[in-house]
Amino acid sequence: MGESFDCDPVHDGNVRAELAQRIAALDLRVAGAPAGDLAEDLDAIRRIAQAAGLQPAVSVAHVLETALARGERGALIHGWLGMLSDAVGCDRADGPACDAYVAACSVRLSS
C-alpha cells in the first residue's frame, strides 16, 4: 500500500512543505504542460496527502483531477491549486472539513 507518516509535528511540517513546493511547481506549469503530466503530478500530491492524513487536500485533489479530465485549464485550475494549498495547511481531517473545501471548489467553479 502507500507510505504512512507518523503524526510527528516535524515530519508533518516536512510533508506540508513538500506538498506546498509540489503545488507551486504544478501551478507554474498549468498553462503549458500536457494534461497527462499535470494529472500525474496531481496524483502524486494526492497520494502524499492521503498517506499523511491530510483529507481536505485529498478531497480538493480529487476535484482538480476531475477538472483536468474535463479539459479545464488556466485561471480556474490556478484558483483550485490555491485552494489545494489552503487545504494542505488545514489542521482538520474530518468529513465536514473535506465537504467545506469541496463546496468551496464548487462555488469557485460557478463564479
C-alpha positions in Angstrom: 0.0 0.0 0.0 1.1 3.7 0.2 3.5 5.3 2.5 2.3 6.1 6.0 3.5 9.0 8.0 3.7 9.4 11.8 1.9 12.2 13.4 5.2 13.8 14.3 5.0 17.6 14.1 8.4 17.9 12.4 7.6 15.2 9.9 4.1 16.8 9.4 5.8 20.1 8.7 8.1 18.5 6.2 5.2 16.8 4.4 3.3 20.0 4.2 6.4 21.9 3.0 6.9 19.2 0.3 3.3 19.4 -0.8 3.5 23.2 -0.9 6.6 23.0 -3.2 4.9 20.5 -5.4 1.7 22.6 -5.7 3.7 25.7 -6.5 5.7 23.9 -9.2 2.5 22.5 -10.7 0.9 25.9 -10.7 3.8 27.3 -12.7 3.2 24.5 -15.3 -0.6 24.6 -15.6 -0.7 26.8 -18.7 1.7 24.9 -20.9 2.1 21.3 -19.7 0.1 18.4 -21.3 -2.9 17.3 -19.2 -1.4 13.9 -18.6 1.7 15.4 -17.0 -0.4 17.7 -14.8 -2.6 14.8 -13.8 0.5 12.7 -12.9 1.9 15.4 -10.7 -1.5 16.0 -9.1 -1.9 12.3 -8.4 1.5 12.3 -6.6 0.3 15.2 -4.5 -2.9 13.4 -3.7 -1.1 10.2 -2.7 1.3 12.1 -0.4 -1.6 14.0 1.2 -3.6 10.7 1.6 -0.6 9.0 3.3 -0.2 12.0 5.6 -3.9 12.0 6.6 -4.5 15.4 5.0 -8.0 14.6 4.0 -9.2 18.1 2.9 -6.2 18.2 0.5 -7.2 14.8 -0.8 -10.7 16.0 -1.5 -9.6 19.1 -3.3 -7.1 17.0 -5.4 -10.0 14.8 -6.5 -11.9 17.8 -7.6 -8.8 19.0 -9.5 -8.3 15.6 -11.1 -11.9 15.7 -12.3 -11.5 19.2 -13.7 -8.3 18.2 -15.6 -10.1 15.2 -17.0 -12.9 17.5 -18.3 -10.3 19.7 -20.0 -10.3 22.6 -17.6 -7.1 24.8 -17.7 -6.0 28.3 -16.9 -7.4 30.5 -14.2 -9.8 28.0 -12.8 -7.1 25.5 -12.2 -4.8 28.2 -10.7 -7.6 29.1 -8.2 -8.2 25.4 -7.3 -4.4 25.0 -6.7 -4.6 27.9 -4.3 -7.4 26.2 -2.5 -5.3 23.0 -2.5 -2.5 24.9 -0.8 -5.0 26.1 1.8 -6.3 22.5 2.3 -2.7 21.3 2.9 -2.5 23.7 5.8 -5.8 22.7 7.3 -5.5 21.1 10.7 -8.8 19.2 10.5 -9.2 15.9 8.7 -12.9 15.3 9.4 -15.7 14.9 6.9 -17.2 18.4 7.4 -13.8 20.0 6.7 -13.5 18.0 3.5 -17.1 18.9 2.5 -16.3 22.6 3.1 -13.3 22.5 0.7 -15.3 20.6 -1.9 -18.1 23.1 -1.6 -15.7 26.0 -2.0 -14.4 24.4 -5.1 -17.9 24.2 -6.5 -18.5 27.8 -5.7 -15.3 28.8 -7.5 -16.4 26.7 -10.5 -19.7 28.5 -10.7 -18.3 32.0 -10.4 
